Amino acid sequence: MPAFSTISRPDLAFAARTLYLNARDDAEIAADLTAWGYTAPDDYDAGLALVAAFETATATQAAEYADQYAATDAAQTAAAEAHVRYSRHRQAARIAHRPGTDGHAALRLAGTLPSARADRLDHARIFYQTLETRTDLLDLIRGLDRTGVTDALALVTAAQTADVTQAAETGEAQRATVSATTAEADLRAHAAELAAVAKLALADKPQLREKLGLLERS
């Protein structure tokens, strides 16, 4: 007999659907359960609707998590590409603009980069935006020109956009999890109640209990 409070999630929909369909479609089972307050087909169709809602919610949850994982990979890849480019340009800038110079301060070349990805990307964005407007600083950096600045800034923008997308996908996945958890709890409670009542109503009819998937096997 499936314990609907503990049955595994992959088995839940199949067991519940078996319970509701056979309770609805078997005339003898439906008649016996009528005495216990169940109405065919409405009560069983309501249960089947819970099964459908659960399946939809779990499928949505899986899809949203797949989207989240993809967005995470994309964000990590974009950030890594932007960081490699920025690190190289920053090293070149530190050669050109020594401590105590205007360029060293304007480009924020002192110290180490922030460890947090978002802060590091923001650091890079300010660096390139400064070079866009301060061509006097750019002209002193070997190996970097206006096109290089534009291209690098595009990488930073893409990485920051990917971070926004990742955050949005994470939120969608979390909301989908809440919906799936709620749908699962509703189905478990509804099916568990019917199973408990059916076990009593069909106490002397093991064949019918088995048809509902409720027969306890030795």
MARZA-104040 format. One record per residue (C-alpha): residue in one letter; x, y, z. Coordinates in steps of 0.25 Angstrom, whole numbers, plus 5000, padded with zeros to 4 digits. Layout:
AXYZ/...
END
This chain:
M500050005000/P500650134996/A500850235008/F500450365001/S501150445011/T502550385008/I502450314995/S503550364986/R503250484977/P503550404964/D502450304968/L501450394974/A500750434961/F500650294956/A500050244969/A499150354971/R498550344957/T498350194959/L497550224972/Y496750334966/L496450264952/N496050134958/A495250194969/R494450274959/D494350164948/D494050044956/A492550044959/E492749954971/I493850034977/A493050164975/A491850104981/D492550064994/L493250194995/T491950274993/A491550225007/W492750295012/G492450425006/Y493150424993/T492450464980/A492750404967/P493250454958/D493450594964/D494350564976/Y495250474967/D495350574956/A495750674966/G496850574970/L497250554956/A497350714954/L498350714966/V499150604959/A499150694946/A499550814954/F500650744961/E501250684948/T501150824942/A501850894954/T502950784955/A503150794940/T503250954941/Q504150934952/A505150844944/A505050944933/E505351064941/Y506550994948/A507050964934/D506951104930/Q507651144943/Y508851054941/A508951104927/A508951244931/T509951214942/D510951154932/A510751274923/A510951374934/Q512251304939/T512751294924/A512451434921/A513051484934/A514351404932/E514551454918/A514351604923/H515251574935/V516451524926/R516351644917/Y516251744928/S517351684936/R518351694924/H517851834921/R518051874936/Q519451824936/A519751904924/A519152024930/R519952014943/I521252014935/A520752144928/H520152214940/R521052194952/P520552224967/G520452364970/T519952404955/D518652454951/G518452334942/H518752234954/A517652304962/A516652324951/L516752174946/R516752124961/L517952044959/A518352034974/G518251914981/T517651784977/L516351754970/P515051724978/S514751574980/A513251584977/R512951564962/A511951684962/D512951774968/R514051734959/L513151754947/D512751894952/H514251924954/A514551884940/R513351964934/I513852094941/F515252064936/Y514852054922/Q513752164923/T514852254928/L515752224916/E514652254907/T514652394912/R516052414916/T516852384903/D518052454909/L518152334919/L517852234908/D518952284899/L519952254909/I519552104910/R520352014901/G519551904894/L518151974896/D517452064887/R515952124885/T515551994878/G516151914889/V515351994900/T514051984892/D514251834891/A514651814905/L513451894910/A512551814902/L513051684909/V512851754922/T511451794918/A511051654913/A511551594926/Q510751694935/T509551664926/A509751514928/D509851534943/V508451604943/T507951484934/Q508451384944/A507851464956/A506551464949/E506651314945/T506951284960/G505751354964/E504851274954/A505451144959/Q505151184973/R503751224970/A503551094962/T504051014974/V503051074983/S501951044973/A502350904972/T502550884987/T501150934989/A500550844978/E501250724984/A500750754998/D499250774993/L499350644985/R499950564996/A498950605006/H497750584997/A498250444992/A498550405006/E497150435011/L496550355000/A497450245002/A497150235017/V495650235015/A495750135003/K496550045012/L495350045022/A494250045012/L494849925005/A495449855017/D494749715013/K495049734998/P496549714996/Q496449704980/L495849844980/R496849904989/E497949844980/K497249904968/L497450044975/G498850004978/L498549994993/L498749844996/E499849825006/R500749715001/S501449615010/
END
